[in-house]
Amino acid sequence: MNRRNFLQNTSWAMAATIAGTGWLEAAIKKGDIKIGYSAITWGGKDEQAMADLAGLGFKGIQLRANTFGPYRNKPSELKDALVKNNLTLCMFSSGNVEIDPAKLESTVDTHVAHASFVKALGGNAMQLTNSLRPKDRAPSVEELKKLAQVMNEVGKQTADLGVQAVYHNHMNQLGETPEEVDAIVQAMDPRYIKLLLDIAHYKQGGGEPHEAIIKYKDILHSLHLKDTKPAETKSGYKFVELGQGRVDVPAVFKALDKVKFKGWAVVELDGVPDPEKSPLICAETNKKYITEVLKYPL
């Protein structure tokens, strides 16, 4: 065992001891939380992502809008690939929502088209993010409410297609801090738009994701699972595998049990955090944390 693996295994063991994961086995009914994995780490190599994730035993996958162009007129081919790998489309990244009134119609049309695509693939949920936040100031309350209003309109139309639209909180966008997220959520119409809580983005934005789960339990639809830690990068942080950063992941699962959450928790690692790793290695690390530290099955 090399030094890296020794330290990694030791940190996992300590996390399990500190968290007291025995409560997880007793408290959470297995299967209530469905564990999926996002293909984003593979950088557009979606066929490889499907094969790798199926090989690891994951049953759900999140695909991105990059698949829409090549498959929009032949969704059955992509659906066949999902079926071949025994994967459910648990979430679809539909892209940004614009708050510029001049772009309202095109924004809604884009996401409605994506919703039709999602439905053809056998999915029923898609996430919405938004454009970059202002560079020299925090977004205004009016801007945050406007984002919610546009998402409400998108969600109203995708609901007619049987696809749930969900808002994804995100660093460097409207909704970076807990206060901004709250302003957006309070203006969302729960009939048409729900929350996808990204636990690492929320932590990096200054919040505690396990507290957000309790606070937003009535509108919480799904989660993104990843970790975050300080790094010598332009942003000052980087997203890493579960158990490798500052997010209290066991507390997240304990909160999910408390609110009796039933839905998809999707592991989403935006990119490979270290050059010596591969998407598959990262997925193996995340799987090991989920199944061996949290004691939760795929």
C-alpha positions as CSV (number, residue, x, y, z in Angstrom):
1,M,0.0,0.0,0.0
2,N,1.4,3.4,-1.0
3,R,1.3,6.5,1.2
4,R,-1.6,8.0,-0.7
5,N,-3.8,4.9,-0.3
6,F,-2.7,4.5,3.4
7,L,-3.7,8.1,4.1
8,Q,-7.0,7.8,2.2
9,N,-8.0,4.6,3.9
10,T,-7.1,6.0,7.3
11,S,-9.2,9.1,6.7
12,W,-12.1,7.0,5.7
13,A,-11.8,4.9,8.8
14,M,-11.6,8.0,11.0
15,A,-14.7,9.4,9.2
16,A,-16.6,6.2,9.9
17,T,-15.6,6.2,13.5
18,I,-16.4,9.9,14.1
19,A,-19.7,9.7,12.3
20,G,-20.8,6.5,13.9
21,T,-22.1,5.0,10.7
22,G,-24.0,2.3,12.5
23,W,-27.0,4.6,12.7
24,L,-27.0,4.8,8.9
25,E,-27.5,1.0,8.6
26,A,-30.3,1.1,11.1
27,A,-32.0,4.4,10.2
28,I,-32.1,4.6,6.4
29,K,-34.2,2.1,4.6
30,K,-32.0,0.9,1.8
31,G,-33.3,2.0,-1.5
32,D,-35.0,5.2,-0.3
33,I,-32.0,7.2,-1.6
34,K,-31.1,6.1,-5.1
35,I,-27.4,6.7,-6.0
36,G,-26.7,8.0,-9.5
37,Y,-23.5,9.3,-11.1
38,S,-23.0,12.2,-13.6
39,A,-21.2,11.7,-16.8
40,I,-19.6,15.2,-16.7
41,T,-16.3,13.8,-15.3
42,W,-15.8,12.0,-18.6
43,G,-15.8,15.3,-20.6
44,G,-18.2,14.3,-23.3
45,K,-17.1,10.7,-23.6
46,D,-20.6,9.5,-22.6
47,E,-20.4,6.0,-24.0
48,Q,-17.3,5.4,-21.9
49,A,-19.0,6.9,-18.9
50,M,-22.0,4.6,-19.3
51,A,-19.7,1.5,-19.6
52,D,-17.6,2.5,-16.6
53,L,-20.5,3.3,-14.4
54,A,-22.4,0.2,-15.3
55,G,-19.3,-1.8,-14.5
56,L,-19.2,-0.3,-11.1
57,G,-22.8,-1.1,-10.4
58,F,-24.4,2.3,-10.6
59,K,-28.0,2.2,-11.9
60,G,-28.6,5.9,-12.7
61,I,-26.7,8.4,-14.8
62,Q,-26.9,12.1,-15.4
63,L,-26.3,13.2,-19.0
64,R,-25.7,16.7,-20.3
65,A,-27.0,18.9,-23.0
66,N,-24.0,18.0,-25.2
67,T,-26.0,14.8,-26.1
68,F,-28.9,16.8,-27.4
69,G,-27.2,17.9,-30.7
70,P,-26.1,14.5,-32.0
71,Y,-29.1,12.6,-30.7
72,R,-32.0,15.0,-30.9
73,N,-33.3,13.3,-34.1
74,K,-32.4,9.8,-33.0
75,P,-33.0,9.6,-29.2
76,S,-33.8,5.9,-29.5
77,E,-30.1,5.2,-30.1
78,L,-29.1,6.9,-26.9
79,K,-31.9,5.2,-25.0
80,D,-30.7,1.9,-26.4
81,A,-27.3,2.6,-25.0
82,L,-28.8,3.4,-21.6
83,V,-30.8,0.2,-21.6
84,K,-27.8,-1.9,-22.7
85,N,-25.9,-0.6,-19.7
86,N,-28.9,-1.1,-17.4
87,L,-28.8,2.7,-16.6
88,T,-31.7,5.0,-15.9
89,L,-31.5,8.7,-16.9
90,C,-31.9,10.0,-13.4
91,M,-31.1,13.7,-14.3
92,F,-30.4,15.8,-17.4
93,S,-28.3,19.0,-17.4
94,S,-30.4,21.4,-19.4
95,G,-28.1,24.4,-19.1
96,N,-28.5,28.0,-18.2
97,V,-31.6,30.1,-17.6
98,E,-31.4,33.7,-18.8
99,I,-33.1,36.5,-16.9
100,D,-32.8,39.0,-19.8
101,P,-36.4,39.7,-20.9
102,A,-35.2,39.7,-24.5
103,K,-34.1,36.1,-24.1
104,L,-37.2,34.8,-22.3
105,E,-38.8,33.1,-25.3
106,S,-35.6,31.5,-26.6
107,T,-34.7,30.3,-23.0
108,V,-38.1,28.7,-22.5
109,D,-38.0,27.1,-26.0
110,T,-34.6,25.6,-25.4
111,H,-35.5,23.9,-22.1
112,V,-38.8,22.7,-23.4
113,A,-37.0,21.0,-26.3
114,H,-34.6,19.5,-23.9
115,A,-37.6,18.2,-21.8
116,S,-39.0,16.4,-24.9
117,F,-35.6,14.8,-25.4
118,V,-35.5,13.7,-21.7
119,K,-38.9,12.2,-22.0
120,A,-37.8,10.3,-25.1
121,L,-34.9,8.9,-23.2
122,G,-37.1,7.6,-20.4
123,G,-36.2,10.3,-18.0
124,N,-38.4,12.6,-15.9
125,A,-36.1,15.4,-14.5
126,M,-33.8,18.1,-15.7
127,Q,-31.7,20.6,-13.9
128,L,-31.4,24.3,-14.6
129,T,-28.5,26.5,-13.8
130,N,-28.0,30.2,-14.8
131,S,-25.5,32.7,-16.2
132,L,-22.5,34.1,-14.4
133,R,-23.1,36.4,-11.5
134,P,-22.2,40.1,-11.8
135,K,-18.4,40.6,-11.5
136,D,-18.3,43.7,-9.3
137,R,-21.3,43.2,-7.0
138,A,-23.7,40.7,-5.4
139,P,-26.9,40.0,-7.4
140,S,-29.9,42.1,-6.4
141,V,-33.0,40.5,-4.8
142,E,-34.8,41.5,-8.0
143,E,-32.4,39.5,-10.1
144,L,-32.7,36.5,-7.9
145,K,-36.5,36.7,-8.0
146,K,-36.4,37.1,-11.7
147,L,-34.4,33.9,-12.1
148,A,-37.1,32.1,-10.1
149,Q,-39.8,33.6,-12.2
150,V,-38.2,32.4,-15.4
151,M,-37.6,29.0,-14.0
152,N,-41.3,28.8,-12.9
153,E,-42.3,29.4,-16.5
154,V,-39.9,26.8,-17.8
155,G,-41.1,24.3,-15.2
156,K,-44.7,25.0,-16.0
157,Q,-44.2,24.0,-19.6
158,T,-41.9,21.0,-18.9
159,A,-44.5,19.7,-16.4
160,D,-46.9,19.3,-19.3
161,L,-44.4,16.9,-20.8
162,G,-44.0,14.9,-17.6
163,V,-40.6,16.3,-16.8
164,Q,-39.8,18.0,-13.5
165,A,-37.5,21.0,-13.7
166,V,-35.1,21.6,-10.8
167,Y,-32.9,24.5,-9.7
168,H,-29.2,23.7,-9.2
169,N,-27.4,26.1,-6.8
170,H,-24.0,26.9,-8.2
171,M,-20.8,28.9,-7.4
172,N,-20.1,32.0,-9.5
173,Q,-23.8,32.2,-10.5
174,L,-26.9,33.7,-9.1
175,G,-27.5,31.7,-6.0
176,E,-24.0,31.3,-4.8
177,T,-24.5,32.1,-1.1
178,P,-27.1,30.5,1.3
179,E,-28.9,33.9,1.4
180,E,-29.1,34.1,-2.4
181,V,-30.3,30.5,-2.7
182,D,-33.0,31.2,-0.1
183,A,-34.2,34.2,-2.0
184,I,-34.5,32.1,-5.2
185,V,-36.2,29.2,-3.5
186,Q,-38.7,31.4,-1.7
187,A,-39.7,32.8,-5.1
188,M,-40.0,29.4,-6.8
189,D,-43.4,27.9,-7.4
190,P,-43.2,24.4,-5.9
191,R,-45.8,23.2,-8.4
192,Y,-43.4,23.7,-11.3
193,I,-39.8,24.0,-10.0
194,K,-38.0,22.1,-7.2
195,L,-34.5,22.2,-5.7
196,L,-31.5,20.1,-6.6
197,L,-29.1,20.8,-3.7
198,D,-25.5,20.5,-4.6
199,I,-23.8,19.9,-1.3
200,A,-20.3,21.0,-2.3
201,H,-21.4,24.2,-4.0
202,Y,-23.6,25.0,-1.0
203,K,-20.7,24.4,1.4
204,Q,-18.3,26.4,-0.7
205,G,-20.8,29.2,-0.8
206,G,-20.8,29.4,3.0
207,G,-23.6,27.1,4.0
208,E,-24.1,23.8,5.7
209,P,-25.8,21.4,3.3
210,H,-27.3,19.2,6.1
211,E,-29.1,22.3,7.4
212,A,-30.3,23.1,3.9
213,I,-31.8,19.7,3.6
214,I,-33.9,20.2,6.7
215,K,-34.8,23.8,5.7
216,Y,-35.9,22.9,2.2
217,K,-37.3,19.4,2.8
218,D,-40.6,20.2,1.2
219,I,-39.1,21.4,-2.1
220,L,-36.1,19.1,-2.2
221,H,-36.2,16.9,-5.3
222,S,-32.6,15.6,-5.6
223,L,-29.0,16.2,-4.7
224,H,-25.5,16.4,-6.2
225,L,-22.9,14.6,-4.1
226,K,-19.3,15.8,-4.1
227,D,-16.8,17.4,-1.8
228,T,-14.7,20.6,-1.8
229,K,-11.4,21.7,-0.3
230,P,-9.1,24.7,-0.5
231,A,-6.6,24.6,-3.4
232,E,-4.0,26.8,-5.0
233,T,-6.3,27.7,-7.9
234,K,-7.8,30.9,-9.2
235,S,-11.0,30.2,-7.3
236,G,-9.1,29.1,-4.2
237,Y,-10.9,25.7,-4.0
238,K,-11.5,22.6,-6.0
239,F,-14.1,19.9,-6.0
240,V,-12.9,16.5,-5.0
241,E,-14.2,13.0,-4.3
242,L,-16.5,12.3,-1.3
243,G,-14.6,12.2,2.0
244,Q,-11.7,14.1,0.7
245,G,-12.8,17.7,1.6
246,R,-14.8,19.8,4.0
247,V,-18.3,18.6,3.5
248,D,-19.8,16.6,6.3
249,V,-21.3,13.9,4.1
250,P,-22.4,11.6,6.9
251,A,-24.4,14.6,8.3
252,V,-26.0,15.0,4.9
253,F,-27.2,11.4,4.9
254,K,-28.4,11.7,8.5
255,A,-30.5,14.8,7.4
256,L,-31.9,12.9,4.5
257,D,-33.0,10.2,6.8
258,K,-34.5,12.7,9.2
259,V,-36.7,14.2,6.4
260,K,-37.4,10.7,5.0
261,F,-36.0,11.7,1.6
262,K,-36.8,9.4,-1.3
263,G,-35.1,10.3,-4.6
264,W,-31.8,10.5,-6.5
265,A,-28.6,11.6,-5.0
266,V,-26.2,12.0,-8.0
267,V,-22.4,11.9,-7.5
268,E,-21.2,14.8,-9.7
269,L,-17.5,15.6,-10.0
270,D,-17.1,18.4,-12.5
271,G,-13.6,17.2,-13.5
272,V,-10.8,14.9,-12.5
273,P,-9.2,16.8,-9.5
274,D,-5.7,15.5,-9.9
275,P,-3.8,14.8,-13.1
276,E,-2.8,11.3,-12.1
277,K,-6.4,10.2,-11.8
278,S,-9.0,9.2,-14.3
279,P,-12.8,9.5,-14.3
280,L,-13.0,5.8,-13.5
281,I,-10.6,6.0,-10.6
282,C,-12.6,8.9,-9.2
283,A,-15.8,6.9,-9.6
284,E,-14.2,4.0,-7.8
285,T,-13.2,6.2,-4.9
286,N,-16.7,7.7,-4.6
287,K,-18.3,4.2,-4.7
288,K,-15.9,3.0,-2.0
289,Y,-16.9,5.9,0.2
290,I,-20.6,5.4,-0.3
291,T,-20.6,1.6,0.2
292,E,-17.8,1.2,2.8
293,V,-17.9,4.4,4.9
294,L,-21.6,5.3,4.6
295,K,-22.5,1.6,4.3
296,Y,-25.0,2.4,1.7
297,P,-25.6,0.1,-1.3
298,L,-25.7,1.2,-4.9
